Amino acid sequence: MLHVAEAARVSVATVSAVVNGTAVVSPALTARIEAAIKDIGYKRNAIARSLKLGKTRTIGLTVADITNPFFTDVVSVIQEVLHRAGYAVMLCCNDEDIETQDDQIQLLLDRMVDGLIIAPAGDDANLKRILEGTNVPVVLIDRICDGVDTDAVVLDNQRAVFDATTYMLHLGHRRIGYISGSLDTSTGRDRLAGYHEALDSAGIAFDDELVRLGNFREADAYKAAMQLLTQPDRPTAIFSANNLMVIGVMKAIRDIGLSCPEDISVACFDDFPWADVFRPQLTTVAQPVRAIGEQAAQLVLDRLAGKTENGPRRLVLQGRLMVRNSCRPHASLVQGAREHGAL
């Protein structure tokens, strides 16, 4: 900055005023300073500026799995909103690992981020401890953690799976396999609860043999689906608790020599760009991805601007069932319709 001042024949204070926009400088002097900046190649030291102001205009963001299209899309929206507000995003992926998550949060705090947006890897006492020791705004997305009292943007996961399972029940399916996500997460537990609720409402007894753990992973879901499909009395439909796992489910169906939906109906949680180009086109539960990202970013911005002094806010959004052609009526329902002349 001193070199720029010397080249433009002005004071360092005047250069600072132009660079930081802290005071009005005449057009002539501004042009002279900008020309000197260009000639010298001066670039503002963001680290030094952050130390001086106590702000970095950076938001830390850690998500569970960046390969999951849901998280990719949410991150894109968050970054878009924060960029418009003049904030950068420092992104981390914890890969569903609690220790990695803790290390990343500490790293982000060490980098003096102004706020945090977190998709938690699980209910972890360390997360509560780390967040209680910081004074930056925190927003949880997709998942919540018991005892962590922060702003959050989540989906009504239980209702969404209830609706999807009920749809399959209405198609006449009674043995519906369920591939669950990690039960260490609120999403895993809430989605399984929606499956339970739908069965209860239909008067169907819960069968442990129809539920397998897929941990939100394709490979784990493949193994889980193979276990379901090789049962003597295999399910006639399968619901996958996220989009990555449904890939494993579809591979298992193919490898065992079955067809969807001819032999088995399939639906999954999370819509994604290629759900309707799959063959068959997949019936899914679509999350309002843009709303989740926008609301999460805005919650952080509101806290930073001091617009909200109330306690933690939890925004619960609703999913939408996207009916396509990966589910078809059970054979018994079709036969009954024929017998009554409906077909």
Buried (B, 14 or more C-beta within 10 A) or exposed (E): BEBBBEBBEBEEEBBBBBBEEEEEBEEEBBEBBBEBBEEBEBEEEEEEBBEEEEBBBBBBBBBBBBEBBBBBBBBEBBBBBBEEBEBBBBBBBBEBBBEBBBBBBBBBBEEBBBBBBBBBBBBBEEBBEBBEEBEBBBBBBBBBBEEBBBBBBBBBBBBBBBBBBBBBBEBBBBBBBBBBBBBBBBBBBBBBBBBBBBBEEEEBEEBEEBBBBBBBBBBBBBBBBBBBBEEEEBBBBBBBBBBBBBBBBBBBBEEBEEEBBEEBBBBBBBBBEEBBEBEBBBBBBBBBBBBBBBBBBBBBBBBBEEEBEEEBBEBEBEBEBBEBBBBBBBEEBBEBEEEEEEE
